[in-house]
Amino acid sequence: MPDGSEVDNCQHVTLGCCTNLADFYSRVGASAKIRFYDRLYFADAQGQRSTIEAAPLPPPLHMAPSFLLFRALKLDDKRCIANAMLAIARSGGNPPRIEGISMLDWLHRMKQTPAAVERFWRVVLVSALDEELARTDARYGIEVFWKAFLGNSTGYRVGIPTVPLADLYEGCREAIVRQGGDVRLRCGISKIHVAGNRFTGAVMDDGTEVHADACVCAVPHDVLLDMLPPECSETNAPLEGLRHLKTSPITGVHLWYDRPVMTEPFLTLLDHTTQWVFNKTLLYKPDETNHDGVRPSEVQVATVEGGGQYLQLVISASYDLIPRSRQEIIEMCRRELADVLPLTREAQLRKATVIKEVNATFSPEPGSDQWRPSQRIDLPNLYVCGDWTRTGWPATMEGAVRSGYLAAEALLADRGEPRTFLQPDLPFEGLCKFWAGRNNGVRS
Ligand SMILES: Cc1cc2nc3c(=O)[nH]c(=O)nc-3n(C[C@H](O)[C@H](O)[C@H](O)COP(=O)(O)OP(=O)(O)OC[C@H]3O[C@@H](n4cnc5c(N)ncnc54)[C@H](O)[C@@H]3O)c2cc1C
């Protein structure tokens, strides 16, 4: 920020079903810095609120009571959503004939109403997968619902850091050093040398070269392509597919108001360009008052120094915003907030900033999984990891951790010291356990 303060590029959240990320947080001492919320808050264009939370019923019925009470959807919308959810659950997350089709195609096949698509499926999936439904592989979209909302009663819980991202990950360095490692910051790698089909060294930006028995490359996929010799990514080479992976943008909008304008910890917006609003002041509040299970109207109003409030807005797959000016985006967000947070109409905006991440994540386009390499490529001592490698997960922190664990497992196995790091998914419960067992391993 021009005033010297630092902000995260964008709010990052985890879900209860992200078991490997939870394991990673416990390894680096970050678990206590994540607060989980059992209730999800939604606001429609008129500002009317709905919530989703689990009832003490076996999956997939645990969401049914709050779904039935969800005010932003009509009975017809709910009936067709329930049918599609049942199709996912009864197939154990593997509905037939979804190979290579988009999520939108599958929703049309499942005869979803326009309101169900716009006010339900799109709302959940565009922010979870950072892509529009027409450009999302149906398999990724279906997995989100199967793992987070259907299979287990805690998979949907939203975990939000109570600290900025830099503080969340400060334990990483210590964990590496404890194991005898060395961490060097702000020194990029410009080239990776390969000779005789083996990794031989990496050249840093200052020209020095580092050598090692093996290398795990954890950089973004487009950066990796520039580092490696061209023969690694040309036709039929191990990383050829990366040239086909596209990226999609996320825009974060940070607004500092002069007074409290929001009581919920976070809010998902329907019928707006803005998708999520995070009440950063409340989320960073160290005391216990904003624990979940408290009705929004009862949540204590949290303020920053001087009595103001800091909100962070997230817009995923924000293609339309990339060419627009920052001021235009801020004005649009203020207009949208006036619909759902009326107190913003009178409040003064003290400060605002927009952070556009143009290549935020890889785009989960239909068929994109075929372009994702495994962590072990054809060079025996060179491994790759990153959310873009083949993990079965979309571009998420969970996918990134899984890729790191898989790369570590591959490297150690090749050295004759096999170990397992990958954590199992949450266990399926209730009827979903039966359906998952019945369909185990069946892929259309
Ligand atoms: C705006 C935004 C919001 C997001 N929100 C969420 C969310 O809410 N939940 C979620 O699960 N995921 C979210 N994601 C996705 C998540 O951040 C990624 O999936 C995850 O960080 C990927 O981890 P990674 O290790 O694969 O790559 P990265 O985190 O991108 O790490 C790659 C690293 O390589 C380094 N690097 C780059 N070039 C070089 C070089 N030449 N030499 C050396 N190092 C280099 C980079 O500095 C970086 O540290 C979000 C992403 C963005 C951009």
The ligand as an ORCA input file, in Angstrom:
! r2SCAN-3c Opt
* xyz 0 1
  C      -5.952    -14.242     -5.443
  C      -5.933    -15.708     -5.079
  C      -6.854    -16.215     -4.171
  C      -6.841    -17.562     -3.854
  N      -7.712    -18.039     -2.927
  C      -7.611    -19.333     -2.537
  C      -8.425    -19.833     -1.493
  O      -9.232    -19.117     -0.907
  N      -8.296    -21.142     -1.138
  C      -7.393    -21.970     -1.760
  O      -7.303    -23.149     -1.371
  N      -6.617    -21.512     -2.749
  C      -6.700    -20.223     -3.157
  N      -5.908    -19.766     -4.148
  C      -5.039    -20.713     -4.836
  C      -3.798    -20.991     -4.024
  O      -3.194    -19.784     -3.630
  C      -2.853    -21.793     -4.882
  O      -3.525    -22.946     -5.346
  C      -1.617    -22.208     -4.135
  O      -0.973    -21.116     -3.522
  C      -0.661    -22.843     -5.117
  O       0.509    -23.177     -4.454
  P       1.780    -23.558     -5.294
  O       2.834    -23.943     -4.328
  O       1.385    -24.498     -6.374
  O       2.181    -22.222     -6.075
  P       2.517    -20.792     -5.521
  O       1.898    -20.549     -4.204
  O       2.241    -19.862     -6.648
  O       4.084    -20.872     -5.259
  C       5.021    -20.750     -6.298
  C       6.234    -20.074     -5.730
  O       7.257    -20.000     -6.739
  C       7.947    -18.780     -6.538
  N       8.675    -18.437     -7.778
  C       8.150    -17.898     -8.914
  N       9.141    -17.723     -9.819
  C      10.280    -18.156     -9.242
  C      11.645    -18.224     -9.672
  N      12.008    -17.799    -10.886
  N      12.559    -18.710     -8.815
  C      12.203    -19.152     -7.581
  N      10.936    -19.111     -7.109
  C      10.004    -18.616     -7.950
  C       6.839    -17.804     -6.199
  O       7.389    -16.660     -5.565
  C       5.983    -18.635     -5.276
  O       6.395    -18.500     -3.943
  C      -5.910    -18.425     -4.480
  C      -4.985    -17.912     -5.402
  C      -4.991    -16.579     -5.686
  C      -3.977    -16.040     -6.666
*
